[in-house]
Amino acid sequence: MDISVVIPVYNEEASLNPLYERLKKTLQEINRSYEIIFIDDGSKDQSWRVLKHLKEKDENIKLIRFTRNFGQTAAISAGFEYAKGDIIVGMDADLQNDPGDIPHFLAKIEEGYDLVSGWRRHRKDTLLTRKLPSWIANWLISKITGVKLHDYGCSLKAYRSWVVKNIHLYGEMHRFIPALAKWCGASITEIEVRHHPRRFGQTKYGLSRTLKVILDLITVKFLLSYSTKPLHFFGIPGILSSLVGFFICSYLSLLKFFYHVQLSQRPLLLLGILLIFIGIQFISLGLLGELAIRIYHETQRKSIYVIKEIIE
């Protein structure tokens, strides 16, 4: 299998037929073996019925159906796991991504890149609720992760198979795949893509996801820098806190024994003791983190989704 196209679906019944027709036309023009994987993420409309109808017409379609809505990250993760192509392309089902851009992604992969990310330079979304938060988020993510991309939120991306097979997604981490791939050693580039106004359905995202992005970014930074050495993350501030507390208590002890200063009314004494205990707690957290990391790496990972049925 040369190409696998992974498409999460959640209440997109109106866009599925036109999306399939455009995608099939593009893939046939490429003239390489392909499969299209639709993941129904617990849709409440007729999306599954439409997908089964498409499957009856095209044996290159693979369908995965979740028992309930597990989220976009889980759907993408399932698609990656069951994809058989040497190159895996991810995109949305709402027709805002253009299937006609896929050949440009494949050309970049052929140049030697492992991951090609789309950049919606001329994005057809509202300014205050979509574009502005996205610009801020992209700048922040690039600064913290060190992977300079203009558009982390674009779902249209192409990957070499080994990249996605070595990335395990949890929570809502799909937008950070380039950063996680960079940690794996993947070479990354970005190309401009077309972006169309939404014609069907409603967006599933809004300003409410901003806090989630910030929390996920903290998680990604920890995973990229300290996933195999949590004691370094917690131990350094722990040692610093304990040292400051120790020096404070030593200074007060000198005042007590040599100058007979009363310490019962000195808030500094409480601060010194507090800093010592905080340092001990941080170091303890680091040790517990080391144990958790070893358990994580040495045991079998459990899937973050439950599949109801697979049709191939």
C-alpha positions as CSV (number, residue, x, y, z in Angstrom):
1,M,0.0,0.0,0.0
2,D,1.4,3.4,-1.0
3,I,-0.9,5.9,0.5
4,S,-3.4,5.8,3.4
5,V,-5.7,8.8,3.9
6,V,-7.0,9.1,7.4
7,I,-10.3,11.1,8.0
8,P,-12.0,11.4,11.3
9,V,-15.8,11.9,11.0
10,Y,-18.1,13.4,13.6
11,N,-21.6,14.5,12.3
12,E,-20.4,15.2,8.8
13,E,-23.1,13.4,6.7
14,A,-23.6,16.3,4.3
15,S,-20.0,16.6,3.3
16,L,-19.0,13.0,3.0
17,N,-20.2,12.3,-0.6
18,P,-18.6,15.4,-2.2
19,L,-15.4,14.8,-0.1
20,Y,-15.2,11.2,-1.4
21,E,-15.7,12.2,-5.0
22,R,-12.9,14.9,-4.9
23,L,-10.6,12.6,-2.9
24,K,-11.1,9.7,-5.2
25,K,-10.4,11.8,-8.3
26,T,-7.2,13.1,-6.8
27,L,-5.9,9.7,-5.7
28,Q,-6.7,8.1,-9.1
29,E,-4.8,10.8,-10.9
30,I,-1.8,10.1,-8.6
31,N,-1.9,6.5,-9.9
32,R,-0.6,4.8,-6.8
33,S,-2.2,2.2,-4.6
34,Y,-4.3,3.8,-1.8
35,E,-6.8,3.3,0.9
36,I,-9.2,5.7,2.5
37,I,-9.9,5.2,6.2
38,F,-12.9,6.9,7.7
39,I,-13.2,6.8,11.5
40,D,-16.7,7.5,12.7
41,D,-16.2,9.1,16.1
42,G,-19.6,8.4,17.5
43,S,-21.6,10.5,15.1
44,K,-25.2,11.1,16.0
45,D,-26.4,11.9,12.5
46,Q,-26.5,9.6,9.4
47,S,-22.7,9.7,8.8
48,W,-22.3,6.0,9.4
49,R,-25.0,5.1,7.0
50,V,-23.4,7.3,4.3
51,L,-20.0,5.8,5.0
52,K,-21.4,2.3,4.6
53,H,-22.9,3.3,1.3
54,L,-19.6,4.6,0.1
55,K,-17.9,1.4,1.2
56,E,-20.3,-0.6,-0.9
57,K,-19.1,1.3,-4.0
58,D,-15.4,1.3,-3.3
59,E,-13.3,-1.5,-1.9
60,N,-10.4,0.9,-1.2
61,I,-12.4,2.3,1.7
62,K,-11.9,1.1,5.2
63,L,-14.4,2.0,8.0
64,I,-13.8,2.2,11.7
65,R,-16.7,3.0,14.1
66,F,-16.3,4.0,17.7
67,T,-18.8,3.0,20.4
68,R,-19.1,6.7,21.4
69,N,-17.5,10.0,20.8
70,F,-13.8,9.7,22.0
71,G,-12.5,12.9,20.4
72,Q,-10.5,13.8,17.3
73,T,-7.2,12.7,18.8
74,A,-8.5,9.2,19.5
75,A,-10.0,9.0,15.9
76,I,-6.7,10.1,14.4
77,S,-4.8,7.6,16.6
78,A,-7.1,4.7,15.4
79,G,-6.6,5.7,11.8
80,F,-2.8,5.7,12.2
81,E,-2.8,2.3,13.9
82,Y,-4.9,0.6,11.2
83,A,-3.3,2.4,8.2
84,K,-1.1,0.2,5.9
85,G,0.3,2.8,3.6
86,D,4.0,3.8,3.4
87,I,2.7,7.5,3.4
88,I,-0.2,8.5,5.6
89,V,-2.2,11.6,4.9
90,G,-4.5,13.1,7.5
91,M,-7.3,15.5,6.8
92,D,-10.7,16.7,8.0
93,A,-14.0,15.6,6.7
94,D,-15.7,19.1,6.5
95,L,-14.3,20.0,3.0
96,Q,-12.3,23.0,4.3
97,N,-9.2,21.0,3.4
98,D,-8.8,20.5,-0.3
99,P,-7.9,17.0,-1.5
100,G,-6.3,18.5,-4.6
101,D,-3.4,19.6,-2.4
102,I,-2.4,16.0,-1.6
103,P,0.0,15.7,-4.6
104,H,2.0,18.6,-3.3
105,F,2.4,16.9,0.0
106,L,3.6,13.7,-1.7
107,A,6.1,15.6,-3.7
108,K,7.6,17.0,-0.5
109,I,7.8,13.6,1.0
110,E,9.6,12.4,-2.1
111,E,12.1,15.1,-1.5
112,G,13.1,13.3,1.7
113,Y,11.0,14.9,4.4
114,D,9.3,12.7,7.0
115,L,6.4,15.1,7.9
116,V,4.8,17.8,5.7
117,S,2.4,20.1,7.5
118,G,-0.2,22.3,5.9
119,W,-0.3,26.1,6.3
120,R,-3.7,27.8,5.9
121,R,-2.2,31.1,5.0
122,H,-5.5,32.5,3.7
123,R,-7.8,31.0,6.3
124,K,-11.5,31.3,5.7
125,D,-12.6,31.6,9.3
126,T,-13.7,34.3,11.6
127,L,-11.0,36.6,12.9
128,L,-11.7,37.0,16.7
129,T,-12.9,33.5,17.5
130,R,-10.7,31.4,15.2
131,K,-7.8,33.2,13.5
132,L,-6.5,35.4,16.4
133,P,-6.5,32.6,19.0
134,S,-4.8,30.3,16.4
135,W,-2.1,32.9,15.7
136,I,-1.3,33.3,19.4
137,A,-1.3,29.5,19.9
138,N,0.9,28.8,17.0
139,W,3.4,31.4,18.1
140,L,3.4,30.0,21.7
141,I,3.7,26.4,20.6
142,S,6.6,27.2,18.2
143,K,8.5,29.1,21.0
144,I,8.1,26.4,23.6
145,T,8.6,23.3,21.4
146,G,11.3,24.7,19.1
147,V,9.4,23.5,16.0
148,K,8.7,26.6,13.9
149,L,5.4,26.2,12.1
150,H,2.9,28.8,11.1
151,D,-0.2,26.5,11.5
152,Y,-0.2,23.7,14.0
153,G,-4.0,23.4,13.8
154,C,-4.2,22.4,10.1
155,S,-5.3,18.8,9.9
156,L,-4.0,18.3,6.4
157,K,-0.6,16.7,6.9
158,A,1.4,13.9,5.3
159,Y,3.7,11.5,7.2
160,R,6.0,8.7,6.5
161,S,4.5,5.6,8.2
162,W,7.3,5.1,10.7
163,V,6.6,8.6,12.1
164,V,3.0,8.0,13.2
165,K,3.7,4.4,14.2
166,N,6.1,5.6,16.8
167,I,3.8,8.4,18.2
168,H,1.2,7.5,20.8
169,L,-1.5,10.1,21.2
170,Y,-3.5,10.8,24.3
171,G,-5.8,13.6,25.5
172,E,-6.0,16.2,22.7
173,M,-2.4,15.9,21.5
174,H,-3.1,15.6,17.8
175,R,-2.2,19.3,17.2
176,F,1.2,18.7,18.6
177,I,2.2,15.8,16.3
178,P,4.9,17.8,14.6
179,A,6.6,18.5,17.9
180,L,6.3,14.9,19.0
181,A,7.7,13.8,15.6
182,K,10.6,16.1,15.9
183,W,11.5,14.4,19.2
184,C,11.5,11.1,17.2
185,G,14.0,12.6,14.8
186,A,11.7,13.4,11.9
187,S,12.5,16.0,9.3
188,I,9.7,18.5,9.0
189,T,8.6,21.1,6.5
190,E,5.5,23.2,5.8
191,I,3.7,24.1,2.6
192,E,0.8,26.5,1.9
193,V,-2.6,24.8,1.3
194,R,-6.0,26.1,0.2
195,H,-8.6,26.6,2.8
196,H,-12.3,26.7,1.9
197,P,-15.2,28.3,3.9
198,R,-17.3,25.7,5.8
199,R,-20.3,24.7,3.7
200,F,-21.8,22.0,5.9
201,G,-22.5,21.5,9.6
202,Q,-20.9,23.5,12.4
203,T,-17.4,23.8,13.7
204,K,-16.6,21.6,16.7
205,Y,-14.1,24.0,18.2
206,G,-14.2,27.5,19.7
207,L,-12.6,29.7,22.3
208,S,-13.3,27.1,25.0
209,R,-10.4,25.0,23.8
210,T,-7.8,27.7,24.6
211,L,-7.2,26.5,28.2
212,K,-7.0,22.9,27.0
213,V,-4.3,23.9,24.4
214,I,-2.3,25.6,27.2
215,L,-2.5,22.5,29.5
216,D,-1.6,20.2,26.6
217,L,1.3,22.4,25.7
218,I,2.7,22.0,29.3
219,T,2.3,18.3,28.9
220,V,4.1,18.3,25.5
221,K,7.0,20.4,26.9
222,F,7.4,17.9,29.7
223,L,7.3,14.9,27.4
224,L,9.8,16.4,25.0
225,S,12.3,17.5,27.7
226,Y,11.8,15.3,30.7
227,S,9.7,12.2,29.7
228,T,12.6,9.9,30.5
229,K,14.1,11.9,33.4
230,P,11.3,13.4,35.5
231,L,13.6,13.6,38.5
232,H,15.5,16.3,36.7
233,F,12.3,18.3,36.2
234,F,11.2,18.1,39.9
235,G,14.7,17.6,41.5
236,I,16.3,20.8,40.4
237,P,13.7,23.1,41.9
238,G,13.5,20.7,44.9
239,I,17.3,21.0,45.6
240,L,17.2,24.8,45.1
241,S,14.3,25.2,47.5
242,S,15.9,22.9,50.1
243,L,19.2,24.8,49.9
244,V,17.6,28.2,50.3
245,G,15.6,26.9,53.3
246,F,18.8,25.3,54.7
247,F,20.7,28.6,54.5
248,I,17.8,30.6,56.0
249,C,17.6,28.1,59.0
250,S,21.4,28.1,59.4
251,Y,21.5,31.9,59.5
252,L,18.7,32.0,62.1
253,S,20.5,29.3,64.1
254,L,23.6,31.5,64.2
255,L,21.6,34.4,65.5
256,K,20.0,32.2,68.1
257,F,23.1,30.5,69.5
258,F,25.6,33.4,69.3
259,Y,23.4,36.5,69.7
260,H,20.5,35.0,71.6
261,V,17.9,36.4,69.2
262,Q,14.4,35.2,69.8
263,L,13.0,33.3,66.8
264,S,9.5,32.6,67.8
265,Q,8.2,35.8,66.2
266,R,10.4,35.6,63.1
267,P,8.4,34.7,59.9
268,L,11.7,34.0,58.2
269,L,12.0,30.8,60.3
270,L,8.7,29.5,59.0
271,L,9.7,30.4,55.5
272,G,13.0,28.4,55.8
273,I,11.2,25.3,57.2
274,L,8.6,25.6,54.5
275,L,11.2,25.8,51.7
276,I,13.0,22.7,53.1
277,F,9.7,20.7,53.1
278,I,8.8,21.9,49.6
279,G,12.2,20.8,48.4
280,I,11.7,17.3,49.9
281,Q,8.3,17.0,48.3
282,F,9.6,18.0,44.9
283,I,12.4,15.5,45.1
284,S,9.8,12.8,46.2
285,L,7.6,13.7,43.2
286,G,10.6,13.2,40.9
287,L,11.3,9.8,42.3
288,L,7.6,8.8,42.0
289,G,7.8,10.1,38.4
290,E,10.8,7.9,37.7
291,L,8.9,4.9,38.9
292,A,5.8,5.9,36.8
293,I,8.0,6.4,33.7
294,R,9.6,3.0,34.0
295,I,6.1,1.4,34.4
296,Y,4.9,3.3,31.4
297,H,7.8,2.2,29.1
298,E,7.9,-1.4,30.3
299,T,4.3,-2.3,30.2
300,Q,1.9,-2.6,27.3
301,R,0.1,0.6,26.4
302,K,-3.7,0.5,26.5
303,S,-5.7,2.0,23.6
304,I,-7.5,5.3,24.3
305,Y,-10.6,4.2,22.3
306,V,-13.0,1.3,22.0
307,I,-13.9,0.1,18.4
308,K,-17.4,-1.1,17.8
309,E,-16.7,-2.6,14.3
310,I,-14.3,-2.6,11.4
311,I,-15.3,-3.1,7.8
312,E,-12.6,-3.8,5.3
